[in-house]
């Protein structure tokens, strides 16, 4: 593929800090929504999609442009990133669901939301392998946010296939990736493919040249105006549709484009890079909060609840408790993503080395040498 100038965010830039803060605030909005705070939780997932589209497409396009694309490397990084939190989250979801059933039963839950109907092994593995809404119905243990991981995973597979249709050197490969893309589109279904459009809004940002403005006050005014429009687009309306979600995707993709254009060359002045730290456990917060929040809600509705009334102080304390819970899990999982990748890589490399060493050397040629182990 010929050289292509990509609009990529720089580490430790103001743009990077802003996008990290946006990622955390999106996860926090979903969390607060599930604590029955009137915030646009579902719409915040659209912001996740756009951010994911930008970051994942940046990684894919950079690798393709530099002629170092590798499916094995790409899938290894994506799956370890997803599973290092997803697998513990599924087990914690199961444990909390079992405790909830043992303590409170199911009389407090609506018939269609009985947790016992959502803790089968079929649902466990269906969610683990990103088949919710495709081959299995419903989130494991009523962990609602799991639905978006299925969408994300298939976008991770579909986007490189589409790029390789255009960038592969051989016509046979172009045809292969075209057929794979069509097959994936049919397999995942219409709804997932509709929201791929929103995800793709973020994916096209690296392909657009940055907007260059010299006047700092113009940058500020344009960014502020775009931010206000994006916030307004989050407004929830009864009977929300795909087109309202698309509205969120459009406004936030434009805002992200402006952030990368205007603040990418400025070093972050935030001490200790707090936004990056907060973003570092946003995935865990997103994926683990709901089972505990649902447990607490069921507890509050039961005769075992020790407090009277609905004190705001108690609600805030419980919300902080759940955030701390997610933060501790992130310290044990998400924080060690690179370390886990390194350990798995070493194990795979060592296994391949041993396989090479154990290969038999032809005995009919005394000059034969072992294969190179580079």
C-alpha positions in Angstrom: 0.0 0.0 0.0 1.3 3.4 -0.9 2.2 5.9 1.8 -0.8 7.5 3.4 -0.7 10.3 5.9 -2.8 9.3 8.9 -4.4 11.6 11.4 -3.3 9.8 14.6 -3.5 11.0 18.1 -0.1 11.4 19.9 0.6 10.0 23.3 0.9 12.5 26.1 -0.8 15.2 24.0 -3.7 17.3 25.1 -5.8 15.5 22.5 -5.0 12.2 24.1 -5.9 13.4 27.5 -9.2 14.8 26.3 -10.1 11.6 24.5 -9.2 9.6 27.7 -11.4 11.9 29.7 -14.2 11.4 27.2 -13.9 7.6 27.5 -14.1 7.7 31.3 -17.0 10.1 31.3 -18.9 7.8 28.9 -18.4 4.8 31.2 -19.4 6.9 34.2 -22.5 8.0 32.4 -23.5 4.4 31.7 -22.8 3.6 35.4 -24.9 6.4 36.7 -27.7 5.5 34.3 -27.9 2.1 35.9 -28.1 3.7 39.3 -31.2 5.4 38.0 -29.7 8.8 37.6 -31.4 10.6 34.7 -28.5 10.7 32.3 -28.2 9.4 28.7 -26.6 6.1 29.4 -27.5 4.3 26.2 -26.4 7.3 24.1 -23.1 7.2 25.9 -22.4 3.8 24.4 -22.6 5.5 21.0 -19.7 7.7 22.1 -17.8 4.5 23.0 -18.5 3.2 19.5 -17.1 6.3 17.9 -14.0 6.4 20.1 -13.4 2.7 19.5 -13.8 3.2 15.8 -11.1 5.9 15.9 -8.6 4.0 18.0 -9.0 0.6 16.4 -8.9 2.0 12.8 -5.8 4.0 13.7 -4.1 0.8 14.8 -5.2 -1.2 11.7 -4.4 1.5 9.2 -1.0 2.2 10.7 -0.1 -1.4 10.5 -1.3 -1.7 6.9 0.5 1.5 5.8 3.7 0.3 7.3 3.4 -3.2 5.7 3.5 -5.0 9.0 -0.2 -6.1 9.2 -0.6 -9.5 11.0 -3.9 -11.1 11.8 -2.4 -13.2 14.5 -0.8 -10.1 16.3 -4.0 -8.1 15.9 -6.3 -10.7 17.1 -4.0 -11.6 20.0 -4.0 -8.0 21.2 -7.7 -7.5 20.7 -8.8 -10.7 22.4 -6.4 -10.3 25.4 -7.7 -6.8 25.8 -11.3 -8.0 25.8 -11.0 -11.2 27.8 -8.7 -10.0 30.6 -11.8 -8.2 32.0 -14.6 -10.1 30.4 -13.8 -13.5 31.8 -13.5 -12.3 35.4 -16.6 -10.2 34.9 -18.6 -13.2 33.8 -17.5 -15.2 36.8 -18.3 -12.3 39.2 -21.7 -11.9 37.4 -22.4 -15.6 38.2 -21.3 -15.4 41.8 -23.4 -12.2 42.5 -26.4 -13.8 40.7 -26.2 -16.9 42.9 -25.8 -14.9 46.1 -28.8 -12.7 45.0 -30.9 -15.8 44.4 -29.9 -17.4 47.7 -30.6 -14.2 49.8 -33.6 -12.7 48.1 -35.1 -15.2 45.7 -36.8 -13.9 42.6 -40.2 -12.7 43.8 -39.0 -9.1 43.7 -38.0 -9.3 40.0 -40.4 -9.0 37.0 -41.1 -12.4 35.3 -39.1 -11.4 32.2 -36.1 -10.4 34.4 -35.6 -13.5 36.6 -31.9 -13.8 36.9 -32.1 -17.6 37.1 -33.1 -17.6 33.4 -29.8 -15.9 32.5 -27.1 -17.9 34.1 -26.9 -21.0 31.9 -23.6 -22.3 30.5 -25.0 -21.6 27.0 -25.3 -17.9 27.8 -21.9 -17.9 29.5 -20.0 -19.2 26.5 -22.2 -17.3 24.1 -21.2 -14.0 25.8 -17.6 -15.1 26.2 -17.3 -15.7 22.4 -19.3 -12.6 21.5 -22.4 -14.4 20.2 -25.1 -12.5 22.3 -27.9 -11.5 20.0 -26.6 -13.7 17.3 -26.6 -17.3 18.5 -27.7 -16.8 22.1 -30.3 -14.4 23.5 -29.9 -12.1 26.4 -26.9 -11.0 28.5 -25.3 -13.5 30.9 -26.6 -12.9 34.5 -28.6 -9.9 33.3 -25.3 -8.0 32.9 -26.8 -5.5 30.4 -23.6 -3.8 29.1 -22.4 -7.1 27.6 -24.4 -6.5 24.5 -22.0 -3.9 23.2 -19.0 -6.2 23.4 -20.6 -8.4 20.7 -21.0 -5.4 18.5 -17.4 -4.3 19.2 -15.8 -7.6 18.5 -17.4 -8.1 15.1 -16.5 -4.6 14.1 -12.9 -5.4 15.1 -13.0 -8.3 12.6 -15.0 -6.6 9.8 -13.1 -3.4 9.6 -9.7 -5.0 8.7 -11.4 -7.2 6.2 -12.9 -4.2 4.4 -9.5 -2.4 4.4 -7.8 -5.4 3.0 -10.3 -5.6 0.1 -8.7 -2.4 -1.1 -5.1 -2.8 0.1 -4.3 -6.5 -0.7 -1.9 -6.9 -3.6 -3.6 -10.0 -5.1 -7.0 -10.1 -6.7 -7.6 -13.5 -5.1 -7.1 -11.9 -1.6 -9.4 -9.0 -2.5 -12.1 -11.4 -3.5 -11.5 -13.5 -0.3 -11.9 -10.5 2.0 -14.9 -9.3 0.1 -16.6 -12.7 0.6 -15.6 -12.8 4.3 -17.0 -9.2 4.8 -20.3 -10.2 3.2 -20.5 -13.4 5.2 -19.9 -11.5 8.5 -22.5 -9.0 7.6 -25.1 -11.7 7.0 -24.0 -13.7 10.1 -24.3 -10.8 12.6 -27.5 -9.5 11.3 -29.1 -6.1 10.3 -29.0 -4.4 13.7 -25.3 -5.0 14.4 -24.5 -3.8 10.8 -26.6 -0.6 11.3 -24.5 0.4 14.3 -21.3 -0.4 12.4 -22.1 2.8 10.5 -21.8 4.7 13.8 -18.6 2.9 14.7 -17.3 3.7 11.2 -17.8 7.4 11.8 -14.8 7.2 14.2 -12.9 4.9 11.8 -12.8 7.5 9.0 -11.2 10.2 11.2 -7.6 8.9 10.7 -8.1 9.3 6.9 -9.1 13.0 7.1 -6.4 15.6 7.1 -6.3 17.7 10.3 -8.0 21.1 10.2 -5.3 23.7 10.6 -6.2 27.0 12.3 -3.6 29.5 13.6 -5.9 31.6 15.8 -6.2 30.0 19.3 -9.5 31.8 20.0 -11.1 30.3 16.8 -10.0 26.9 17.9 -11.6 27.5 21.3 -14.9 28.8 19.9 -15.3 26.1 17.3 -14.5 23.3 19.8 -16.8 24.8 22.5 -19.6 25.1 20.0 -19.1 21.6 18.7 -19.0 20.3 22.3 -22.3 22.0 23.1 -23.9 20.5 20.0 -22.6 17.0 21.0 -24.0 17.3 24.5 -27.4 18.4 23.1 -27.4 15.4 20.8 -27.3 13.1 23.8 -30.7 14.3 24.9 -32.9 11.3 25.3 -36.2 11.2 23.5 -39.1 8.7 23.9 -39.0 6.1 21.2 -35.3 6.5 20.5 -34.3 5.2 17.1 -31.2 4.4 15.1 -31.3 7.8 13.5 -31.1 9.5 16.9 -28.2 7.3 17.8 -26.6 8.2 14.5 -27.0 11.9 15.4 -24.9 11.2 18.5 -22.3 9.4 16.4 -22.1 12.3 13.9 -21.7 15.0 16.5 -19.1 13.2 18.6 -17.1 12.0 15.6 -16.8 15.7 14.5 -15.9 16.7 18.0 -13.2 14.0 18.2 -11.9 15.2 14.8 -11.6 18.7 16.1 -9.9 17.6 19.3 -7.3 15.7 17.3 -6.8 18.5 14.8 -6.5 21.3 17.4 -4.8 19.8 20.4 -2.6 17.0 19.0 0.6 19.0 18.9 0.2 20.4 22.4 1.8 18.5 25.3 -0.6 17.7 28.1 -0.2 20.0 31.1 -2.3 17.8 33.4 -0.1 16.4 36.2 0.1 12.7 36.6 -2.1 12.3 33.6 -5.3 11.8 35.6 -7.5 11.3 32.5 -5.3 8.4 31.3 -5.5 6.9 34.8 -9.3 7.2 34.9 -9.6 5.8 31.4 -7.4 2.9 32.5 -10.3 1.4 34.4 -13.3 2.6 32.4 -13.6 -0.7 30.6 -13.7 -2.5 33.9 -16.2 0.0 35.3 -18.4 -0.5 32.3 -18.4 -4.2 32.4 -18.5 -5.1 36.1 -20.8 -2.4 37.7 -24.2 -3.7 36.6 -24.4 -7.1 38.4 -23.4 -5.4 41.7 -25.8 -2.5 41.1 -28.6 -4.9 40.3 -27.8 -6.9 43.5 -28.0 -3.7 45.6 -31.3 -2.7 43.9 -32.8 -6.1 44.7 -31.4 -5.8 48.3 -33.0 -2.4 48.7 -36.4 -3.8 47.7 -36.2 -6.7 50.1 -37.1 -6.9 53.8 -33.4 -7.4 54.6 -32.5 -3.8 53.7 -31.3 -2.2 57.0 -32.1 1.4 56.1 -35.3 3.3 55.9 -36.2 5.7 53.1 -34.1 6.6 50.0 -31.5 8.9 51.5 -29.3 10.7 48.9 -26.3 10.1 51.2 -26.9 6.3 51.1 -27.3 6.4 47.3 -24.1 8.3 46.8 -22.2 6.0 49.2 -23.5 2.9 47.3 -22.4 4.4 44.0 -18.9 5.2 45.4 -18.8 1.6 46.7 -19.5 0.2 43.3 -16.9 2.4 41.7 -14.3 1.3 44.2 -15.3 -2.3 43.5 -14.7 -1.8 39.8 -11.4 0.0 40.5 -10.1 -2.9 42.6 -11.0 -5.4 39.8 -9.2 -3.2 37.3 -6.1 -3.2 39.4 -6.2 -7.0 39.3 -7.1 -7.3 35.6 -7.1 -4.4 33.2 -4.0 -2.8 34.6 -2.0 -5.9 33.8 -3.0 -6.3 30.2 0.5 -5.7 28.8 2.0 -8.0 31.4 -0.4 -10.8 30.5 0.2 -10.4 26.8 4.0 -10.7 27.5 3.6 -13.9 29.5 1.4 -15.5 26.9 3.8 -14.4 24.1 6.7 -16.0 25.9 4.8 -19.2 26.5 3.8 -19.4 22.8 7.4 -18.5 21.6 8.9 -21.0 24.0 6.5 -23.7 22.7 7.4 -22.9 19.1 11.1 -23.0 20.0 10.7 -26.4 21.6 8.9 -27.7 18.5 11.7 -26.6 16.3 14.3 -28.1 18.6 12.5 -31.4 18.6 12.3 -31.7 14.8 14.3 -34.6 13.5 17.4 -33.8 11.5 17.9 -35.9 8.3 20.5 -38.6 8.9 21.5 -39.1 5.3 23.5 -35.9 5.1 26.3 -35.3 7.6 26.4 -31.7 6.7 22.8 -31.0 7.6 22.3 -28.3 10.1 19.4 -27.6 12.5 16.9 -25.0 11.2 17.7 -21.4 11.9 15.9 -20.3 15.1 15.7 -16.5 14.3 
